Structure formats: structure tokens, C-alpha cells
């Protein structure tokens, strides 16, 4: 369920400056340095780009012992922090291989489109999959656009049994989770002359005392908005979530199209609450911001989980190296490094995070998420219903 608007969190950080948005959290941005460049669109001749730091784009066949890792641009070159360059150094220091990143602007869609067109590509692993993207992949196959699988089953790779309960999201065993984030309320305790206190439940959120106090995002255009909608469906059921949103609307909720737009409004103190990420305080503390303006609230003591996964492309030219990389990604020390640089939570329980990370990265008492099968069967209907009622779609 990670999409362009969800990934705009770090694009927004770059636009306005880290100090101005110290509260943003999660794992998104666009390339800003030498570690990766965007993949040219299919049909062009510019498939090889060399930068000062590494080679990106499609490698030639003469490149021996090369692992091509496809991912979204923020994973490599966020303007704040990202794990890509660090992972490359760590992997190459141990393995007799070169790690090359591909970071197409259209992310996984680039590879889906090439599969549909029957055009070969040279990538071995995709890092950054979510449930919605897998549904897109399988939907294209189901429509007869392409027949061969895009991803291979992971199998029993080392470390897969250490992944925390509830994070596995691919019933076909292709995607292996490597981190997760949680959608929560972020609230400003300095508003209302320091008297504001966020509600503790979904029901309290609709009470008159919180009228006009919440900024949310459109679930048809934003990852955070979609996750919040799904959380309300979990809380009130498919037959009750629209009525709940009606009550939110009656109570003056502001719904904006993207996370960046809504966070800008929140920073301007247009409202004391926003739907955002429970790692919000990580950036705030790093920038010396007032943490009272970046408080976390898990409604109903729950947070909606958005795990990210990795999967080996079925046509990989280096399947053993790809498998080794996936095992490498699940090592405790690598999990800790990814979590800190991606501002997320590890997929395994025993990653050695520093004590202060747990102080600022808040994990909910209970995580909530829908399964692949539930989303495949219902997500389109749920979002369409929401749009017809509240967005005139």
C-alpha cells in the first residue's frame, strides 16, 4: 500500500528543510545524490548510467558477480537518511560481488509494465514491496497481461523463521518482510494554551470537544489515508466504516490529498492532530524539536501496520546471490541498521537497536492489518465506496 503520495514524506522534507519538518517519519524520498538514478522509461537507449558512487541502470552481461537490487528511490537517496548506501558498503565488504541499485521513478510499476510488454530487464531482487503492489502484480497476471511469474518463492532462507508474527503478507511466499511502520495519530500538546490532549479511542475522536481538530488524508490518493481508512474498517466493520466517516465529517475532519499537504497544514498548527507515523519523534528528536508538538496516540491502543518486503525476480541471473542478499537483510545487526536509517521497525524481534531509538519510535500495544486475501477481495470496493460518499468519485 505504499504509493507515490506515501513516499512523498521525504520529498516534502527536501522541499522545506529537515528542521522545518522534523516530525516526519517513515521511508520515503526521491534520489538526491550519487548513489542511484532513476531508470529510463522502456523503449529508450539510455539504460546504463554511471555515477561517481556506483553504477545504476541495467548492467551488461559482462558484469560478473553483480547483484542488481531494484527499489524505490527514497531507499537509496533520501535527503534525510536512508539505508541504501550503507547496505551496499556492508554487503560488498563481505561478499565478492558488486551491488547495483535500480531506482525507477515508477517503482515496481516499471517492472510490471516491462513484463506486460514482454521486455526483458536485468534485476535480481526488489526491495520495498507491500501488499497492494503484490495484488497489482497478480491482477495483471490474472488479466492475461503476462503469464510467467514476476517473483519467485523465497523458500526456506536463513532468518525467515525469525520474522515477527503478523508481518508476513504474501500467501504465496514470495515477499519476505524486512521492516514495518505503523500509522497513528500525531498530536500537538502545546495547542489550546497547552491544554490539548488527544482522544484515546475512535469514538472519542468524534466527540464535540475535538471538532475540527483532525487532519487526515484521502484514502484513494495517500498511503496514510488508505491505512487510516482500513483501520476504521477494522474497528467498525465494512458495514459501519462509512457511517463512522460521516461522523468524522460532521465533526469537522479535514481531508487532504497527500501526506505532505496535510503535514504542512499540521506544522502550521491548522489543527492539533494528524494521521501520520508512530516514528514521528525520531526526526523531531534528531533536529532538537519540541517533542510536545510530536506526541503519538494509538487509537484503541492499536496501530495499522504497513510492512515492507523483498522478493527475488523469477528471471534473476544471480539467484544464489539474490538469496544470500535476502538472508543478509534479515541478520539482526543489518535489521537494526535498516530500521534506524529507514526510520521504521525491524521485521525481526532481536535486532540490536539503541535504547534511545525505542524511546522515540513508538510501537503500538496491538498492530492491525488486513491480509492479502482480504485486500484483494475488498480494497477496491471499500475505497470506491468511500470516494462516492466523501470525494464525489
Secondary structure, DSSP 8 states (H G I E B T S, - for coil): ---TTTTHHHHHHHHH-GGGGTT--SS-----SSS------TT-S--EEE-SS-EEE---TT-TTEEEEEE-THHHH-SS--SHHHHHHHHHHHSSSEEEEE--TTTHHHHHHHHHHT------EEEEE-HHHHHHHHHHHHTTS--S-SB----S-TTGGGB-TT----TTS--EEEEEEEEEEEE-TTHHHHT----SSHHHHTSGGGTT-EEEE-TTT-HHHHHHHHHHHHHH-TTTHHHHHHHHHHTT-EEESSHHHHHHHHHTTS-SEEEEETTHHHHHHHTT--GGGSEEE-GGGEEEEEEEEEEEBTT-S-HHHHHHHHHHHTSHHHHHHHHHHHTSEESBTT----HHHHHHS---SEEE---HHHHHHHHHHHHHHHHHHHT--
